[in-house]
Protein backbone atom coordinates (compact mmCIF):
# COMPACT_ATOMS: atom_id res chain seq x y z
CA UNK A 1 0.00 0.00 0.00
CA UNK A 2 2.82 2.42 0.83
CA UNK A 3 4.22 2.12 -2.67
CA UNK A 4 0.84 3.13 -4.13
CA UNK A 5 0.85 6.23 -1.92
CA UNK A 6 4.43 6.98 -3.03
CA UNK A 7 3.49 6.70 -6.72
CA UNK A 8 0.70 9.24 -6.18
CA UNK A 9 2.93 11.61 -4.20
CA UNK A 10 5.50 11.60 -6.99
CA UNK A 11 2.88 13.14 -9.28
CA UNK A 12 2.08 16.09 -7.01
CA UNK A 13 4.63 18.21 -8.85
CA UNK A 14 2.93 17.62 -12.20
CA UNK A 15 0.88 20.80 -12.46
CA UNK A 16 -1.16 19.55 -15.42
CA UNK A 17 -2.75 16.80 -13.29
CA UNK A 18 -5.67 17.46 -10.97
CA UNK A 19 -5.66 15.69 -7.60
CA UNK A 20 -8.07 12.99 -8.73
CA UNK A 21 -5.99 12.45 -11.89
CA UNK A 22 -2.90 12.08 -9.71
CA UNK A 23 -4.60 9.25 -7.82
CA UNK A 24 -5.73 7.51 -11.01
CA UNK A 25 -2.34 7.75 -12.70
CA UNK A 26 -0.51 6.85 -9.49
CA UNK A 27 -2.50 3.61 -9.15
CA UNK A 28 -1.88 2.81 -12.83
CA UNK A 29 1.85 3.48 -12.40
CA UNK A 30 1.96 1.23 -9.32
CA UNK A 31 0.37 -1.59 -11.33
CA UNK A 32 2.67 -1.06 -14.32
CA UNK A 33 5.76 -1.12 -12.10
CA UNK A 34 4.54 -4.28 -10.33
CA UNK A 35 4.27 -2.48 -6.98
CA UNK A 36 0.82 -4.01 -6.63
CA UNK A 37 -0.77 -6.97 -8.40
CA UNK A 38 -4.19 -8.31 -9.28
CA UNK A 39 -6.15 -9.26 -6.18
CA UNK A 40 -4.15 -7.03 -3.82
CA UNK A 41 -5.84 -4.41 -1.69
CA UNK A 42 -5.48 -0.68 -2.33
CA UNK A 43 -5.22 1.95 0.42
CA UNK A 44 -8.58 2.74 2.01
CA UNK A 45 -10.20 6.12 1.49
CA UNK A 46 -9.36 7.07 5.10
CA UNK A 47 -5.74 6.00 4.58
CA UNK A 48 -5.52 8.16 1.46
CA UNK A 49 -6.98 11.13 3.31
CA UNK A 50 -4.45 10.68 6.10
CA UNK A 51 -1.42 10.26 3.82
CA UNK A 52 -2.27 12.66 0.99
CA UNK A 53 -4.50 15.25 2.63
CA UNK A 54 -6.93 15.07 -0.29
CA UNK A 55 -10.69 15.49 0.15
CA UNK A 56 -12.76 12.34 0.52
CA UNK A 57 -14.80 13.28 -2.57
CA UNK A 58 -11.62 13.51 -4.66
CA UNK A 59 -10.42 10.05 -3.64
CA UNK A 60 -13.84 8.46 -4.15
CA UNK A 61 -14.08 10.07 -7.61
CA UNK A 62 -10.68 8.62 -8.58
CA UNK A 63 -11.55 5.14 -7.35
CA UNK A 64 -14.88 5.28 -9.22
CA UNK A 65 -13.03 6.18 -12.42
CA UNK A 66 -10.72 3.21 -11.96
CA UNK A 67 -13.72 0.95 -11.36
CA UNK A 68 -15.31 2.36 -14.52
CA UNK A 69 -12.17 1.36 -16.43
CA UNK A 70 -12.27 -2.14 -14.97
CA UNK A 71 -8.85 -1.67 -13.31
CA UNK A 72 -10.06 -1.99 -9.72
CA UNK A 73 -13.14 -3.39 -8.02
CA UNK A 74 -15.03 -2.60 -4.83
CA UNK A 75 -15.79 -5.45 -2.45
CA UNK A 76 -18.57 -4.64 -0.02
CA UNK A 77 -17.19 -3.75 3.45
CA UNK A 78 -13.73 -5.00 2.49
CA UNK A 79 -12.32 -2.19 0.39
CA UNK A 80 -10.84 -1.67 -3.06
CA UNK A 81 -8.81 -4.31 -4.89
CA UNK A 82 -6.85 -4.52 -8.15
CA UNK A 83 -9.10 -6.31 -10.66
CA UNK A 84 -6.93 -6.13 -13.79
CA UNK A 85 -3.31 -5.40 -14.62
CA UNK A 86 -4.28 -4.42 -18.17
CA UNK A 87 -3.92 -0.67 -17.71
CA UNK A 88 -4.42 -0.07 -21.43
CA UNK A 89 -7.96 -1.38 -21.19
CA UNK A 90 -10.42 1.48 -21.70
CA UNK A 91 -13.54 -0.03 -20.20
CA UNK A 92 -15.02 -3.26 -18.85
CA UNK A 93 -18.72 -3.86 -19.58
CA UNK A 94 -21.15 -6.44 -18.16
CA UNK A 95 -24.07 -7.40 -20.43
CA UNK A 96 -26.88 -9.24 -18.64
CA UNK A 97 -29.61 -10.63 -20.91
CA UNK A 98 -32.31 -13.32 -20.98
CA UNK A 99 -30.74 -15.87 -23.31
CA UNK A 100 -29.24 -16.02 -26.79
CA UNK A 101 -32.23 -16.18 -29.13
CA UNK A 102 -31.90 -14.97 -32.73
CA UNK A 103 -33.20 -11.47 -32.02
CA UNK A 104 -30.97 -11.12 -28.94
CA UNK A 105 -28.05 -12.22 -31.08
CA UNK A 106 -28.94 -9.34 -33.43
CA UNK A 107 -28.80 -6.96 -30.45
CA UNK A 108 -25.50 -8.45 -29.28
CA UNK A 109 -23.75 -8.31 -32.67
CA UNK A 110 -24.65 -4.64 -33.17
CA UNK A 111 -23.78 -3.78 -29.57
CA UNK A 112 -20.42 -5.57 -29.79
CA UNK A 113 -19.58 -3.85 -33.07
CA UNK A 114 -20.75 -0.50 -31.75
CA UNK A 115 -18.58 -0.44 -28.61
CA UNK A 116 -15.40 -1.30 -30.51
CA UNK A 117 -12.53 -3.71 -29.94
CA UNK A 118 -10.81 -2.00 -26.98
CA UNK A 119 -13.68 -2.59 -24.58
CA UNK A 120 -13.90 -5.87 -22.66
CA UNK A 121 -17.41 -7.31 -22.80
CA UNK A 122 -18.58 -10.12 -20.52
CA UNK A 123 -22.02 -11.66 -21.14
CA UNK A 124 -24.27 -13.18 -18.47
CA UNK A 125 -27.67 -14.91 -18.84
CA UNK A 126 -30.47 -14.96 -16.27
CA UNK A 127 -33.08 -16.98 -18.26
CA UNK A 128 -35.88 -14.97 -16.60
CA UNK A 129 -35.05 -16.68 -13.30
CA UNK A 130 -34.88 -14.14 -10.48
CA UNK A 131 -32.58 -16.25 -8.31
CA UNK A 132 -30.07 -16.44 -11.17
CA UNK A 133 -30.57 -12.73 -11.86
CA UNK A 134 -29.89 -11.92 -8.21
CA UNK A 135 -26.74 -14.05 -8.18
CA UNK A 136 -25.44 -12.45 -11.38
CA UNK A 137 -25.94 -8.88 -10.13
CA UNK A 138 -24.28 -9.68 -6.81
CA UNK A 139 -21.35 -11.34 -8.54
CA UNK A 140 -20.64 -8.45 -10.94
CA UNK A 141 -21.31 -5.38 -8.79
CA UNK A 142 -18.26 -3.20 -8.32
CA UNK A 143 -16.30 -5.09 -10.98
CA UNK A 144 -17.38 -3.27 -14.14
CA UNK A 145 -17.40 0.24 -15.48
CA UNK A 146 -20.74 -0.17 -17.24
CA UNK A 147 -23.73 -2.48 -16.76
CA UNK A 148 -26.15 -3.14 -19.64
CA UNK A 149 -29.07 -5.13 -18.27
CA UNK A 150 -32.25 -6.70 -19.62
CA UNK A 151 -34.22 -6.64 -16.34
CA UNK A 152 -36.76 -9.14 -15.10
CA UNK A 153 -40.23 -7.59 -14.52
CA UNK A 154 -40.34 -8.46 -10.84
CA UNK A 155 -41.10 -6.25 -7.81
CA UNK A 156 -37.69 -7.22 -6.35
CA UNK A 157 -35.75 -5.94 -9.38
CA UNK A 158 -35.83 -2.28 -8.34
CA UNK A 159 -34.18 -2.99 -4.99
CA UNK A 160 -31.63 -5.33 -6.55
CA UNK A 161 -30.49 -2.73 -9.07
CA UNK A 162 -29.76 -0.17 -6.31
CA UNK A 163 -26.52 -2.08 -5.70
CA UNK A 164 -25.19 -0.64 -8.98
CA UNK A 165 -24.23 3.00 -9.74
CA UNK A 166 -27.21 4.69 -11.42
CA UNK A 167 -25.12 6.57 -14.00
CA UNK A 168 -23.38 3.35 -15.08
CA UNK A 169 -26.52 1.29 -15.70
CA UNK A 170 -28.48 0.98 -18.94
CA UNK A 171 -31.71 -1.04 -19.01
CA UNK A 172 -32.46 -2.66 -22.37
CA UNK A 173 -35.25 -4.64 -24.05
CA UNK A 174 -38.06 -3.95 -21.58
CA UNK A 175 -38.71 -1.14 -19.15
CA UNK A 176 -39.41 -1.84 -15.48
CA UNK A 177 -40.50 0.53 -12.74
CA UNK A 178 -37.55 1.41 -10.51
CA UNK A 179 -36.85 3.70 -7.59
CA UNK A 180 -33.90 5.23 -9.46
CA UNK A 181 -33.96 7.19 -12.70
CA UNK A 182 -31.94 4.81 -14.89
CA UNK A 183 -31.05 5.23 -18.52
CA UNK A 184 -32.88 2.85 -20.84
CA UNK A 185 -33.24 1.78 -24.47
CA UNK A 186 -36.31 -0.44 -24.61
CA UNK A 187 -39.32 -1.58 -26.58
CA UNK A 188 -42.92 -0.83 -25.67
CA UNK A 189 -45.55 -3.58 -25.67
CA UNK A 190 -49.03 -2.28 -24.80
CA UNK A 191 -49.81 0.30 -27.49
CA UNK A 192 -47.60 -1.21 -30.18
CA UNK A 193 -49.24 -4.64 -29.78
CA UNK A 194 -52.70 -3.10 -29.86
CA UNK A 195 -51.85 -1.18 -33.05
CA UNK A 196 -50.50 -4.35 -34.71
CA UNK A 197 -53.50 -6.53 -33.87
CA UNK A 198 -55.89 -3.74 -34.82
CA UNK A 199 -54.20 -3.36 -38.22
CA UNK A 200 -54.58 -7.13 -38.77
CA UNK A 201 -58.18 -7.46 -37.51
CA UNK A 202 -59.79 -7.65 -40.95
CA UNK A 203 -57.41 -10.39 -42.04
CA UNK A 204 -57.98 -12.31 -38.79
CA UNK A 205 -61.76 -12.06 -39.29
CA UNK A 206 -61.46 -14.08 -42.50
CA UNK A 207 -60.58 -17.13 -40.41
CA UNK A 208 -62.86 -19.12 -38.09
CA UNK A 209 -60.78 -18.56 -34.97
CA UNK A 210 -57.58 -16.94 -33.67
CA UNK A 211 -55.48 -18.99 -31.25
CA UNK A 212 -53.16 -17.02 -28.96
CA UNK A 213 -50.46 -19.06 -27.18
CA UNK A 214 -49.43 -17.58 -23.83
CA UNK A 215 -47.48 -19.26 -21.04
CA UNK A 216 -48.43 -17.92 -17.58
CA UNK A 217 -45.56 -17.05 -15.23
CA UNK A 218 -43.11 -16.78 -18.11
CA UNK A 219 -41.05 -14.00 -19.70
CA UNK A 220 -43.85 -13.28 -22.16
CA UNK A 221 -45.10 -9.68 -21.80
CA UNK A 222 -48.62 -9.64 -20.38
CA UNK A 223 -49.23 -6.35 -22.21
CA UNK A 224 -49.30 -8.21 -25.53
CA UNK A 225 -52.00 -10.56 -24.26
CA UNK A 226 -54.07 -7.69 -22.85
CA UNK A 227 -53.87 -5.77 -26.13
CA UNK A 228 -54.90 -8.87 -28.07
CA UNK A 229 -57.97 -9.32 -25.84
CA UNK A 230 -58.99 -5.69 -26.32
CA UNK A 231 -58.83 -5.93 -30.12
CA UNK A 232 -60.62 -9.27 -30.54
CA UNK A 233 -63.34 -8.32 -28.05
CA UNK A 234 -63.99 -4.94 -29.68
CA UNK A 235 -63.89 -6.47 -33.18
CA UNK A 236 -65.99 -9.51 -32.21
CA UNK A 237 -63.33 -11.94 -33.38
CA UNK A 238 -63.62 -15.54 -32.21
CA UNK A 239 -60.45 -16.13 -30.19
CA UNK A 240 -59.06 -18.54 -27.62
CA UNK A 241 -56.03 -18.40 -25.28
CA UNK A 242 -53.97 -21.58 -24.87
CA UNK A 243 -50.84 -22.37 -22.86
CA UNK A 244 -48.87 -24.04 -25.61
CA UNK A 245 -49.01 -25.69 -29.01
CA UNK A 246 -49.39 -29.47 -29.12
CA UNK A 247 -47.53 -30.87 -32.15
CA UNK A 248 -49.92 -32.23 -34.76
CA UNK A 249 -52.92 -30.22 -33.53
CA UNK A 250 -52.85 -27.59 -36.30
CA UNK A 251 -56.33 -26.99 -37.74
CA UNK A 252 -57.50 -25.48 -41.01
CA UNK A 253 -59.37 -22.19 -40.77
CA UNK A 254 -57.40 -20.82 -37.80
CA UNK A 255 -54.84 -18.08 -37.20
CA UNK A 256 -52.11 -18.79 -34.66
CA UNK A 257 -50.04 -16.29 -32.67
CA UNK A 258 -46.93 -17.21 -30.72
CA UNK A 259 -43.92 -15.43 -29.28
CA UNK A 260 -41.79 -18.59 -29.20
CA UNK A 261 -39.80 -19.51 -32.29
CA UNK A 262 -39.71 -23.23 -31.51
CA UNK A 263 -43.50 -23.22 -31.33
CA UNK A 264 -43.69 -21.41 -34.67
CA UNK A 265 -41.29 -23.86 -36.34
CA UNK A 266 -43.39 -26.80 -35.08
CA UNK A 267 -46.57 -25.27 -36.53
CA UNK A 268 -44.89 -24.53 -39.86
CA UNK A 269 -43.68 -28.12 -39.95
CA UNK A 270 -47.27 -29.31 -39.41
CA UNK A 271 -48.50 -26.91 -42.11
CA UNK A 272 -46.24 -28.63 -44.61
CA UNK A 273 -47.05 -32.12 -43.35
CA UNK A 274 -50.82 -31.54 -43.66
CA UNK A 275 -50.55 -29.88 -47.03
CA UNK A 276 -52.13 -26.62 -45.87
CA UNK A 277 -51.64 -23.42 -47.85
CA UNK A 278 -50.12 -20.75 -45.62
CA UNK A 279 -52.17 -17.55 -45.54
CA UNK A 280 -55.23 -19.33 -46.92
CA UNK A 281 -55.87 -22.52 -44.95
CA UNK A 282 -54.02 -21.35 -41.82
CA UNK A 283 -52.46 -18.07 -40.75
CA UNK A 284 -49.55 -17.15 -38.47
CA UNK A 285 -48.53 -14.03 -36.58
CA UNK A 286 -45.27 -13.89 -34.68
CA UNK A 287 -43.46 -11.48 -32.36
CA UNK A 288 -39.80 -10.41 -32.82
CA UNK A 289 -38.66 -10.42 -36.42
CA UNK A 290 -35.54 -12.09 -37.79
CA UNK A 291 -34.11 -13.12 -41.14
CA UNK A 292 -35.56 -16.64 -40.94
CA UNK A 293 -39.11 -15.30 -40.60
CA UNK A 294 -38.46 -13.06 -43.58
CA UNK A 295 -37.50 -16.01 -45.79
CA UNK A 296 -39.34 -19.15 -44.62
CA UNK A 297 -42.63 -20.00 -46.44
CA UNK A 298 -42.27 -16.68 -48.31
CA UNK A 299 -42.40 -14.80 -45.02
CA UNK A 300 -44.13 -14.79 -41.63
CA UNK A 301 -46.10 -11.74 -40.51
CA UNK A 302 -44.48 -10.19 -37.44
CA UNK A 303 -44.50 -7.10 -35.28
CA UNK A 304 -41.13 -6.29 -33.84
CA UNK A 305 -38.82 -3.63 -32.51
CA UNK A 306 -35.49 -2.94 -34.22
CA UNK A 307 -32.97 -4.91 -32.15
CA UNK A 308 -30.08 -3.78 -34.34
CA UNK A 309 -30.87 -0.14 -33.54
CA UNK A 310 -31.32 -1.01 -29.87
CA UNK A 311 -27.84 -2.53 -29.81
CA UNK A 312 -26.24 0.48 -31.49
CA UNK A 313 -27.98 2.95 -29.15
CA UNK A 314 -26.83 0.90 -26.15
CA UNK A 315 -23.27 1.06 -27.51
CA UNK A 316 -23.50 4.85 -27.71
CA UNK A 317 -24.43 4.99 -24.04
CA UNK A 318 -21.42 2.87 -23.11
CA UNK A 319 -18.99 4.97 -25.14
CA UNK A 320 -20.35 8.41 -24.30
CA UNK A 321 -21.83 7.87 -20.83
CA UNK A 322 -24.65 10.33 -21.57
CA UNK A 323 -28.08 9.73 -20.07
CA UNK A 324 -30.56 8.24 -22.50
CA UNK A 325 -34.21 7.23 -22.16
CA UNK A 326 -35.50 5.98 -25.48
CA UNK A 327 -38.25 3.66 -26.68
CA UNK A 328 -37.36 1.96 -29.97
CA UNK A 329 -40.50 1.85 -32.21
CA UNK A 330 -42.25 -1.43 -32.98
CA UNK A 331 -43.17 -2.04 -36.62
CA UNK A 332 -45.74 -4.36 -38.17
CA UNK A 333 -44.32 -6.37 -41.08
CA UNK A 334 -47.05 -8.04 -43.12
CA UNK A 335 -46.02 -11.10 -45.10
CA UNK A 336 -47.37 -14.24 -46.74
CA UNK A 337 -48.47 -16.04 -43.52
CA UNK A 338 -51.53 -13.81 -43.06
FENFENQUI-V566957 format. One record per residue. N is the residue number from 1. RES is the residue in one small letter. OMEGA is omega in degrees with one decimal (none if undefined). Layout:
N/RES/OMEGA  N/RES/OMEGA
//
This chain:
1/x/-177.5  2/x/179.9  3/x/175.5  4/x/177.6  5/x/-179.1  6/x/179.5  7/x/179.1  8/x/-179.0  9/x/179.5  10/x/-179.2  11/x/-177.3  12/x/-179.0  13/x/179.0  14/x/-173.0  15/x/-176.7  16/x/-178.3  17/x/172.6  18/x/-177.9  19/x/179.9  20/x/176.2  21/x/175.6  22/x/179.4  23/x/-179.0  24/x/-177.6  25/x/178.8  26/x/177.4  27/x/178.7  28/x/179.3  29/x/179.9  30/x/178.1  31/x/-179.2  32/x/-179.0  33/x/176.6  34/x/174.8  35/x/179.6  36/x/-173.4  37/x/178.8  38/x/179.1  39/x/-179.8  40/x/-175.4  41/x/176.2  42/x/176.5  43/x/177.6  44/x/177.9  45/x/179.6  46/x/177.4  47/x/179.3  48/x/178.0  49/x/-178.1  50/x/-174.9  51/x/-174.2  52/x/-177.4  53/x/179.1  54/x/177.6  55/x/179.7  56/x/-177.9  57/x/-179.8  58/x/-179.1  59/x/179.0  60/x/178.5  61/x/180.0  62/x/179.2  63/x/178.0  64/x/178.4  65/x/178.5  66/x/174.4  67/x/178.6  68/x/-179.8  69/x/179.8  70/x/-177.7  71/x/178.5  72/x/176.9  73/x/178.0  74/x/175.6  75/x/-173.4  76/x/177.3  77/x/-179.9  78/x/178.9  79/x/-177.5  80/x/-175.8  81/x/176.4  82/x/-178.1  83/x/-178.3  84/x/175.8  85/x/177.7  86/x/-175.2  87/x/176.3  88/x/-178.7  89/x/-175.8  90/x/-174.0  91/x/177.0  92/x/-172.9  93/x/173.5  94/x/176.6  95/x/-177.6  96/x/-176.3  97/x/-176.6  98/x/-177.2  99/x/-177.1  100/x/174.7  101/x/-176.4  102/x/-176.9  103/x/176.6  104/x/173.4  105/x/175.9  106/x/175.7  107/x/-175.9  108/x/-176.2  109/x/179.5  110/x/176.5  111/x/180.0  112/x/178.9  113/x/-176.7  114/x/-177.4  115/x/177.2  116/x/-172.4  117/x/-173.3  118/x/-179.8  119/x/177.6  120/x/-179.1  121/x/175.6  122/x/-175.4  123/x/178.6  124/x/-179.8  125/x/177.5  126/x/174.5  127/x/-179.1  128/x/177.1  129/x/-172.8  130/x/178.7  131/x/177.0  132/x/178.9  133/x/179.2  134/x/179.8  135/x/179.7  136/x/-178.3  137/x/179.6  138/x/-179.4  139/x/-176.1  140/x/-176.0  141/x/179.4  142/x/-175.9  143/x/-176.1  144/x/178.1  145/x/178.2  146/x/179.5  147/x/177.7  148/x/-166.6  149/x/168.3  150/x/-171.3  151/x/174.0  152/x/178.3  153/x/-177.0  154/x/-176.9  155/x/179.8  156/x/-175.5  157/x/-178.3  158/x/-179.9  159/x/-179.6  160/x/-176.5  161/x/179.5  162/x/177.6  163/x/-178.0  164/x/179.3  165/x/-173.6  166/x/-175.1  167/x/179.2  168/x/-177.5  169/x/172.7  170/x/175.8  171/x/-178.4  172/x/177.5  173/x/179.2  174/x/-179.2  175/x/174.9  176/x/178.5  177/x/-179.0  178/x/178.4  179/x/-178.6  180/x/-177.4  181/x/-176.3  182/x/168.5  183/x/177.9  184/x/169.9  185/x/-167.8  186/x/170.2  187/x/179.9  188/x/-172.9  189/x/-169.7  190/x/-176.0  191/x/-177.4  192/x/177.8  193/x/178.4  194/x/-178.9  195/x/-179.0  196/x/-179.8  197/x/179.4  198/x/179.6  199/x/-177.8  200/x/-171.4  201/x/-179.2  202/x/177.6  203/x/179.2  204/x/-178.4  205/x/-179.1  206/x/-179.4  207/x/-177.1  208/x/-175.8  209/x/174.0  210/x/179.9  211/x/-178.8  212/x/178.6  213/x/-178.7  214/x/-180.0  215/x/177.5  216/x/178.0  217/x/178.4  218/x/179.7  219/x/-177.3  220/x/-179.7  221/x/179.4  222/x/-179.6  223/x/179.6  224/x/178.0  225/x/-178.9  226/x/178.5  227/x/177.4  228/x/179.7  229/x/-179.6  230/x/-176.8  231/x/-176.5  232/x/177.8  233/x/-178.7  234/x/-176.6  235/x/179.9  236/x/177.0  237/x/177.4  238/x/-175.9  239/x/179.1  240/x/177.9  241/x/177.5  242/x/-178.0  243/x/-175.7  244/x/179.6  245/x/175.9  246/x/-178.3  247/x/179.1  248/x/-174.8  249/x/-179.2  250/x/-177.8  251/x/177.5  252/x/177.0  253/x/-178.3  254/x/172.9  255/x/-178.5  256/x/174.5  257/x/175.2  258/x/174.0  259/x/-171.3  260/x/-179.2  261/x/-178.9  262/x/177.4  263/x/178.3  264/x/-178.9  265/x/179.6  266/x/179.9  267/x/177.3  268/x/175.9  269/x/179.1  270/x/176.6  271/x/179.6  272/x/-177.5  273/x/-177.7  274/x/177.8  275/x/179.9  276/x/175.9  277/x/-177.1  278/x/-179.3  279/x/178.5  280/x/178.8  281/x/177.1  282/x/178.2  283/x/178.4  284/x/171.8  285/x/-178.2  286/x/176.9  287/x/-179.5  288/x/-176.1  289/x/172.2  290/x/-173.3  291/x/179.0  292/x/-179.9  293/x/176.8  294/x/-172.4  295/x/-169.8  296/x/179.5  297/x/-177.3  298/x/170.6  299/x/176.2  300/x/178.1  301/x/-178.9  302/x/161.1  303/x/-167.4  304/x/170.6  305/x/-179.4  306/x/-176.8  307/x/176.1  308/x/178.5  309/x/178.5  310/x/178.9  311/x/179.9  312/x/178.7  313/x/176.2  314/x/178.5  315/x/177.9  316/x/178.3  317/x/-179.1  318/x/-176.1  319/x/-174.0  320/x/178.9  321/x/-179.2  322/x/-178.6  323/x/179.1  324/x/174.6  325/x/-170.6  326/x/173.3  327/x/179.0  328/x/-176.4  329/x/174.5  330/x/-177.1  331/x/174.1  332/x/179.9  333/x/-176.9  334/x/-178.0  335/x/-170.1  336/x/-171.8  337/x/176.7  338/x/none
//
